[in-house]
Amino acid sequence: MPKGYWIPHLDVPDMDRFQAYRTTADAWHQHNGSRLLARGGRRDVLEGKMRARNVLREYDSYAVALAAYSSPEYTRAHKLREGHAVCDFLIVEGYDGAQPAPVGTPPSAAALKGYWIGHVDVTDPEGYKPYTVANQTAFGKFGARYLVRAGRHEVMEGSQRPRTVVLEFPSYEAALACYRSPEYQAAAALRKGKADVDLVALEGYDGK
């Protein structure tokens, strides 16, 4: 069964006032079976725009992720950040299909994974297809694995582009190197004028 993911993007003008929400939500998350993949580490906005704080949290399924957001426990926590953060909050279904085929020897795994979160508005579906084929070479070379690839989604707060892709890399450095590689840049050129993209690279969560 595919996983489910919470993807909140936040701007927090006053971290002191936001802390009550974070403390309450973190205490609940420790017991609800979810896994925090990225929060508070290094980040690099590769294309478009993204809010200052970006979170990636994994649940056992899309249904579980939706239920968690609507639960009494999270509703109580949510109220503590009202007025203290601006948030675009998306819940997406994970991907369980074919993964990019390895190309050569992928980068070694680091203690912390790296991630791409991309939000895409495809303006020319037919013209976009060559990009989805060409990018597989770069993804295979740098050890990328799809976590999300345009599955079901629901925008819980704010707004977001209609298509979301999340890729996991062996490290943050590999995530950056993939984007900057000649192979990926050649693929990205194929989608120019075919889609509008917001793309951020994130370092995995270090437990702090």
BAMI-921804 format. One record per atom (N, C-alpha, C): x, y, z; residue in one letter. Coordinates in steps of 0.1 Angstrom, whole numbers, plus 5000, padded with zeros to 4 digits. Each point is the difference from the previous one (the first is absolute). Example, Ala and Ser with C-alpha at 12.3 -4.5 7.8 and 13.67 -1.06 7.14 Angstrom:
BEGIN
513249435078a;499150125000a;500950125000a;499650114993s;500950115000s;499250115008s;
This chain:
BEGIN
500849885000m;499250125000m;500950125000m;499750104991p;500850125000p;499950085014p;501150075003k;500050085012k;499250134997k;499850075011g;499450144999g;501050105006g;499950124996y;501050105004y;499350135003y;500450065011w;499750145003w;501150094994w;499750114993i;501050094995i;499550145004i;500350055012p;499750145003p;501250094996p;499750114994h;501050114997h;499550125008h;500950055009l;499650115009l;501050125000l;499450115003d;500750125004d;499650035014d;501050015009v;499750025014v;500650135004v;499250115002p;500650135003p;500450015015p;499549925009d;500450005014d;500149865005d;501349955001m;500249875004m;499649975014m;500250105009d;499649985014d;498549975001d;499250064993r;498549985001r;499749874993r;500849964990f;499849874992f;500349885008f;500950025010q;500649895007q;499049915008q;498950065005a;499049935007a;499349894990a;499850044988y;499549914990y;500949894998y;501350034997r;501049904997r;500249905011r;500050055013t;500249915011t;498849905001t;498850064999t;498849915001t;499949904989t;500250054988a;499949914988a;501149895001a;501250045004d;501149905000d;499749895011d;499550045011a;499649905010a;499049904995a;499150054992w;499049914994w;500649914989w;500850064992h;500649924989h;500949895005h;500550015012q;500949895005q;499249875002q;498650015001h;499249885003h;499049974988h;500050074989n;499049984990n;500549924988n;501249955001g;500549914990g;500650074988g;500150134999s;500650074989s;501550015001s;500750044989r;501450015000r;500450134994r;500850085007l;500450134995l;501249984991l;499950034987l;501149984991l;500850134998l;499450125001a;500850124998a;499350115007a;500950085007r;499550125007r;501250075006r;500250134997g;501050085006g;501449984996g;500349914990g;501349994996g;500450104988g;501149974994r;500450084989r;498950004988r;499950114993r;499050004989r;500650094989r;499549984988d;500450084989d;498850004990d;499550124998v;498950024990v;500649994987v;499749904992l;500749984987l;499250074989l;498750015001e;499250074990e;498850065006e;499550114995g;498850065005g;500150055014g;499049985008k;500050065013k;499549895010k;500450025013m;499649905010m;500050085013m;499149965009r;500050075013r;501349965008r;500250075011a;501349995007a;500249865007a;498949955005r;500149875007r;499249894992r;500649894999n;499449894991n;500249875008n;498949935001v;499949885008v;499549884991v;500649885002l;499649884993l;499849895011l;498749955001r;499749905010r;499349894994r;500449885003e;499549884994e;499049925009e;498949954994y;499049925007y;499949874993y;499349905006d;499949874994d;499150004988d;499250104998s;499150004988s;499550144998s;499450034989y;499450134997y;498850025009y;499249895002a;498850015009a;500450035014a;501149945005v;500550035014v;500550145001v;500750054990a;500450145000a;498950105000a;498949974993l;498950095000l;499349995014l;499849885005a;499449995013a;500850075011a;501349994999a;500850075010a;499850155001a;499950064988y;499750144999y;498750045007y;499049924998s;498750025005s;499749965014s;501049945006s;499949945014s;499850115010s;499449965012p;499950105011p;501350055005p;501049915000e;501350035005e;500750114991e;499949984987y;500650104992y;499250134999y;498749995001t;499250125000t;500450095012t;500249945011r;500450085012r;501450064998r;500949934994a;501350064997a;499950114990a;499249974989h;499950104989h;499550135005h;499150015010k;499550125005k;501150095006k;501149935005l;501150075006l;500950084990l;499949974988r;500850074990r;499150104992r;498750015002e;499250094993e;500450145004e;500350084989g;500550145002g;501550015002g;500749895001h;501450005002h;500849944989h;499349964989a;500749944989a;499150024987a;500650014989v;499349994987v;500449874994v;499049924996c;500349864996c;499349964988c;500749934991d;499449924989d;500249865004d;498949925002f;500149875006f;499349904990f;500949914995l;499549904990l;500249865006l;499049924998i;500149855003i;499949934987i;501049914998v;500249934987v;500149855002v;499649934989e;500149865000e;501449964995e;500649905006g;501349964996g;500049924987g;501249964995y;500149944987y;500649865002y;499449904994d;500549865001d;500349934986d;500350094990g;500249944987g;501549994997g;500449994988a;501449984996a;500850115004a;501349975004q;501050105004q;501050024989q;500750125000p;501150024990p;501049895001p;500449954988a;501049894999a;501450065003a;500749935008p;501450055004p;500850024987p;500850105001v;501050044989v;501350015006v;500949914997g;501450005006g;499949975015g;500850065008t;500149985014t;499450125007t;498849995006p;499450115007p;500950055012p;499850135004p;500850055011p;499849925013p;501050005008s;499849935013s;499050065009s;499349925008a;499050055009a;500750075012a;499450125004a;500450075011a;499149975012a;500450065012a;499149985012a;498750064998a;499950114992l;498750064998l;499750004985l;498849974996k;499649994987k;499850154994k;499950014987g;499650124994g;498749994993g;499350104998y;498750004993y;499850114991y;499249984989w;499450104992w;498550005003w;499550125002i;498550014999i;499750104989i;499349954990g;499750084988g;498550024999g;499550124998h;498650024997h;499950064985h;499249934992v;500050034986v;498650034994v;500050104992d;498850034992d;500349974985d;499649894995v;500349964986v;499150084991v;500550094992t;499350084990t;499949944986t;500849904997d;500049934987d;500349855003d;498949935003p;500249865004p;500849914989p;499850024988e;500749924990e;501450054999e;500350135001g;501350054999g;500849965013g;499349985011y;500749965012y;500549865000y;499549914992k;500349865001k;501549974997k;500650064991p;501449974997p;500950035013p;499650105008y;500850035012y;499949885010y;498849945001t;499849895010t;500849884996t;500449994987v;500849894995v;501550035002v;500450124996a;501450045001a;500550025014a;499250035009n;500550025014n;500449875007n;499649894994q;500349875007q;501549975000q;500850054990t;501449985000t;500750065012t;499650135003a;500650075011a;499549945013a;498849965001f;499549945012f;500749875003f;500249924990g;500749875001g;501450025004g;500750104995k;501450025002k;500250055015k;499150075006f;500150065013f;499249925011f;499549894996g;499449915010g;498650055005g;499350074992a;498750055004a;498949895000a;499150025009r;498849915002r;498850085002r;498949984992y;498850075002y;499349965013y;499650105008l;499149985011l;498650044996l;499950104992v;498750054995v;500250034985v;499049964992r;500050034986r;498650024995r;499550135003a;498750044994a;498849915004a;500049955013g;498949925005g;498950095005g;499049945006r;498950085006r;500650105010r;499350115001h;500450105009h;498850095005h;500250065011e;499050095005e;500750125007e;499750124996v;500550125006v;499250045012v;500649985012m;499350035012m;500050145004m;501150074997e;500150155003e;500750074989e;499750124997g;500750084990g;499749954986g;501050004992s;499949964986s;501249934995s;499949934990q;501249934994q;499749964986q;501149984992r;499949964986r;499449865000r;499449964988p;499249884999p;500849875001p;501350004996r;500849885000r;501150015009r;500349895008t;501150005010t;500849874998t;501350035000v;501049894999v;501050015012v;500349895007v;501050005010v;501049894997v;501250035000l;501149904997l;500950005012l;500449885004e;501049975010e;501449974994e;501050065005f;501449984996f;500949945011f;501149944997p;500949955010p;500550105010p;500050134996s;500550115008s;499550134995s;500150105008y;499750144995y;500950044989y;501349965001e;501050044990e;499649934987e;499549885000a;499649934988a;498850074994a;499150055008a;498850064995a;500450134993a;500950085005l;500550124993l;500849964988l;500949905001a;500849964988a;499149964988a;498949935003c;499149954990c;499550124992c;499550105008y;499450114993y;501050084991y;501250015005r;501050084993r;500749924989r;499749874999s;500749924990s;499650034986s;500949984990p;499750024986p;498849914996p;499949885006e;498949914996e;498650065004e;500050065012y;498750055004y;499750144993y;501050084999q;499850134993q;499549984986q;500549894993a;499549974987a;498649965000a;499649925010a;498649965001a;499150135004a;500550085009a;499250125004a;499750094988a;501050014991a;499850084988a;498849964992a;499749875001l;498849954992l;498750045006l;500050045012r;498750045006r;499850155000r;501050074996k;499950154999k;498950044991k;499150085006g;498850054993g;498949905000g;500249885006k;499049895000k;499449995014k;500750065011a;499549985013a;500650125009a;499350035010d;500550095011d;500349925012d;501150025006v;500649915010v;500550085012v;499649965012d;500750045013d;500749875005d;501350025002l;500849885004l;501050035011l;500049935010v;500950025011v;500749875004v;501350015003a;500849885005a;500150025015a;499749895007l;500150005015l;500949895005l;500650045011e;500849905008e;499149925009e;500349875002g;499149925008g;500150055015g;499149955008y;499850045014y;501149935008y;500650085009d;501149945008d;499649975014d;498750005003g;499549965013g;500050115010g;500350134997k;500050115009k;498850094998k;
